[in-house]
Amino acid sequence: MKILHFIDCLRSGGKERQMVELLKALSLKEEVTCELAVMSHDIHYRDVKRLNIRMHYLIRNSAKDPRVFLKLYSLCKKIRPDILHSWNSMTSVYAIAVTKALGIKFINGMIRDAPSELKLFSEAWIRSKLTFPFSDIIVSNSRAGIESYRATMARSFCIHNGFDFDRIDDLEDGDIVRKKFGIDSGKVVGMVGTFWKNKDYGTYIKAAQMVLQQRADVTFLAVGDGENLNRCKSMVLPQFRSRIKFLGRQEDVESIINIFDIGVLATYTEGISNSIMEYMALSQPVVATQGGGTRELVIDGVTGFLVQQGNYSDMGKRILELLQDEELATAMGQAGRERIRTEFSLERMADAYVGLYRRTLQDSL
């Protein structure tokens, strides 16, 4: 089976990370040959260049560059993939005409979040309505995403993200990480995520300041970059600026997470969070917003705590509870690691995709 994966870019992000992880795993499967088409030279996940796969750059000059249709058509006519697997909404738009014209099976992977309400005539709503009817298969990384987008159930499948434990085999020493970022507190709480509209760093910062009013032995870390970074920095009160650190975009995120005592994710919409998977794989208890696919990943009261969206008070209370009860925090962390190992492994995800590719092609016979 020849699969052409099609994504807009390889900047730091959840879908980009998962696609690269999947390509790694599929490169070990003899029955699958993968090639990658990308619309930008901006590559954060450089691991992809070490894989034995062909990369094709279909560079666009604007967000909706119509010339990409022709570039994709020419590429597909040349390499003749059995399946085109898109990873976001615009690549799905480009894919529908090309796959229908050339008789290529189309797997639409644009569902990577799970909004509580998909607004009528929003970009995501329009593109889903445009592309879903022409998709042979619609795949989401969460059941909540399929429900949010109201995708056709008969052609929709959920394959959860997978975690590669090899990524945490050779982490930087914790003392070195602490020294690098000037962390001298006994406890560390962190949130990893891009500063953009879907991440609720405001709630995280409010919860952090609530905790710091009661405990001075905690440092809160915010790991990521994005358009809302400066606005979030301005929310921090002067007395807490030494205890709430903004680290920007980091390459070795796993080594930073490894010094956390608690991993936090405040969000407005989420599919299956890579950050939460990393927290759990590194035995960190989780405090997270309960919406979207997070409920499929975090077991409330077992691997961490789920709180209502925007409820910084409840988030702060749960963080304090875990800081005060180390036995509970350890038990939740261990339960989380075991859940990732057994239910969210990279091998499990790769096998599920191979099965989906087989099914897609068999349906055409």
N, C-alpha and C positions, 0 to 999 in steps of 0.2 A: 504494500500500500504506500503510495506517495502522497504525503500531506503537505500542502503549502499553508504555513501559518502567516497571517497578515495582521500587522499591528502598526499603530501610528508612529510610535517611537519607543525607545528603551531607556527613557529617563527613570529616575527613582520612583517607584510606585508599586502598588499591590499587584495589578494584573501583569505588569512587566516582570516582576519577580516570579510570579507563578508560571508565566509562559516559559521563562528561561529554565526554571526548575523542571518543568514538564519536558522540554527539549533535551535536557540532560538525561532524564530517565528514559525517554524514547530512543535516544541514541544507542542504548544497550539492547533494544528490541530488534531482532533480526527481521521481523516481518514488516517493520515500519521504516520508511525513509522520509525524513523531514527536510523541507527547505523553508527559508524565512524571507518574507518581504516586509520591508519597513520603510516608512515615509520620511525618515529623518536620519541624519548622521549623528544625532545626539544620543550617545550610548553610555548609560551609567553602569549597567550590568555587563561588564567586559568578559565575564565567563562565557558568554555566548560565542565569542570569537575563537575560543579554544575548543569548541565543539566541531565535530567533523560534519558540518552542514553548510550548504551553500546559502549565502546571503545576497539578497537583491534589494537595491535601494531605488525605490519609486518616489523620488523626492517631489514634494509638492511645494508650490510657491505661495499658497494661501490655504486657509483651513478647509476650503471646499473647492480645491483646484480641480476643474473638470478634466484636465489632461491626464489625471491619474487613471481614469477609466481606460484610456487607450494604452497607457503603460502597463496596467494590470492585464488587459486583454492580450497584449503582445507577449507578456511573460507567460501567461497560462497557456497560450497557444504553442509556445516554444517548449515548455517543460512538461505539459500535460499532467497535472496532478490529478489524482483520483478524487481528492477532497480539498476544498478550500476552507480553512478554519479561521474565521475572523475573531479578533479579540476586543473590539470596541465598536461604537456605533457608526462612526464614519467609514471605517474599513468595511463594515457590513453593508453600508449604502453602496460603496464602490463595487462590492462583490456580487450583488444580486444580478445586475445586467450581464456581467462577464460570465458568471457560472451558468446562467440560463442559455446564453448564446453558444457556449462551448460544451454544454452537457456535463458540467462538473458538479459533483455533489457539494452542497453548501451547509456547513455547520456554523451557525450564528452564535458567537460567544460574547455578545455585547452586554449581557446582564452580569454585572460585577458588583452591584449594590442592591439595596432593598429599601427604597424610600417608603416611609409610612403612607405617603400619598403622592402618586405620580400625577403631577399637574397636567391638566388638559392643555394641549398645544405647546407644551414645553419641548425643548429639543429632544430629550430622551423619549417623550411620548410620541412625537412625530416620527422619529427614526424607527422606533419599535413597530409602529403601525405600518410603516413603509416596508420594512424588511422581513418581519415575521411571516407574512403570507408566502414569501418566496424562499423561505428557509426549509431545507430538508429536515434539519434538526436544530433545536434551540437548546443551548446548554448554559446553565448558571452554576455559580459556585455556592449557591444556597437555595434551599426550598423557599425561603422568604422572598428571594428575588423573583422567582417564577410567579409567586402570588402577587407581588407588587406590580409587576408588568402585565399581569393577566395574560401570560403567554398560553398558547394553545397546548393544553395538557397532554394531548396524544403525541405531540412531537417535542415535548420539553423534558429535559433530564437535568438532574442535579448531580454534579460531581464536586465534592468538597475539595478545597485546597489541600495540598500535601506538604509535609515538612521533611527536609533532608537533614537528618541528624549529623551527617558528615560536616555540615557547616559549623557545628559547635565543638568539633574535635580539637581544634588548635586555637584557643582564645588567648587574648593578651592577658597577662597577670592583672588581677584586680587592683592591686596596690599601684601598679603603673598607670592604670586607667584613672584611678582616683587622683593621683598626682597630676596627671595630664590636664584634668579639668578643674583642679583646685577644690576637690571635695574632701572635707575634713570631718564631716558629721558621721555619727554612728550608723544612721539609717539613710537609705536612698530610695526614693519613689520616682518612677519615671513614666513618661508617655512618649511613644514614638509615632510620628505621623506627619504628613504634609500639612502646612498651615494654609488650608484652603476651605472652601465653603462647607464641605461635608464633615470636617473635623471641628469639634466643639472645644477648642482650647480654652475658651472663656470660662466654661464650667470647671475645667481642670485647675485653672489658675485660682479661681474663687475657692475651690475646695482646698487647694494647697495653702492659701492664706488663712483659711479657717483652722487647719491643722497646726500651722506655725504659731498661731495665737496661743496654742496649748502646749506645744513641744518645740524646743529649740534645737533638738538633736537630729533634725531631718533636713536633707537637701532634696529638692524637687527638680528633676531634669525634664526638659522639653527638647526632643531630638527630631529635627526636621527643618525644612525651609519652605517658603511659599509666600504668597501675596499678602497674607494676614499676619505675618511675623511681627512687624513693627507695631501694629495695632495691639497685639497681644502683649508685647513687651511693655507698652504704656499702661497696661492694667495693673502692673505689679506695684504695690505700695513701696515707698522708699525703704522702710524698715525691713522689708523681706527680700530685697534685691540680691543680697548675698546668699540667700537660701533657695532662690528660684533661678535656675541657670538655663539659658537658651543656647544649645550647642550647635545649632545649624545642621546642615546636611553632613552626615558622617558616612564613611565607607564601611568601617568595621562596627556595624550597629550591634551585632551579637555580643561583642566584648563589653560594650556599654551596658546592654541589658543584663549581662551576667553579674553586674554589681548592684542591680536593683534588689530591694527587699520586697517591693510590690510593683506590679505592672498595671498601668491605668490606660483606659481608652474611653474618652468622652467623644461622642459622635452624634451626628444628625441622621446619618444613613450608612449602613455597612452591610456588605455581603459576609464573607468569611475573612476576618482580619488577619493578615500576615503578622502584624505586630503582636496580637494576642497569642497566636500560635508560637511565636518566638518566646514570649513570656512563659508560656506553659511548658514548652520544651526545655527551658532553662530552670524549671521548678519554681517559678514565681507565681504566687497567688495573684489573682486578677480582680480588679474592680473596674467595671465597664458599664456603659449605657446598654440597656437591655433590648434595644430595637434591632430589627433586621435579622441577619443571620447569626448574630452574636449568641442568641439563645440556642442555636444548634451546636455551638462550640463550647461555651462556658456553662457548666452545670451549677446553677445558683445554690450556694451553700455547701458545695462539694469541691469545686475547683476555683471558686472565687465568689464574688458578690456582683449581682446585677442591680442597677439603680435606674430610676426613671430619667428620661432625657431632660437635661437642664437642671436636675436637682443636685446642686453643689453641696447642700447641707448633708443630704444622705450619703453622697460620695465621700465627703470629708469624714463623716462618722464611721463609714466602713473602713476607710484607710486607717483611722485611729484605732479601730478595733483590731485590725491585723498587726499594727505596730505594737500594740499592748499585749497581744496574745501570740507569742512566737510559736507555741505548739500548734495552734490552729493554722497559722500562716504556713508552717512547714508541711502540715498534713495536706492542705489545699494545694500547695506547690507540687508535692509528690503525686497527688491524684491527677493534677493537670498534665504532668509529664507522661504519666502512664496513658492518659486518654489520647494524647497526641501520638504516642508510640503505636497504639493499637488501632485507633480509629482515623487518624489523619496523617498516615505515613505517605511519603512520596511514592513508594512502590504501589500502594493501594490506589492512589490517584492515577498513576500511569497505566495500571492494569484496567482501570475503569475507562480511561480514554481509548485504549486499544479496543476494548469491547464495544465502545460507542462507534468507533471508526468501522469495525467489522459490521455492526448492525446497519450503519448507514449505507454501506456498499451492498449488503445482502438485500436490503429493501429495494434496490434498483434492479435486481435480477428478475 
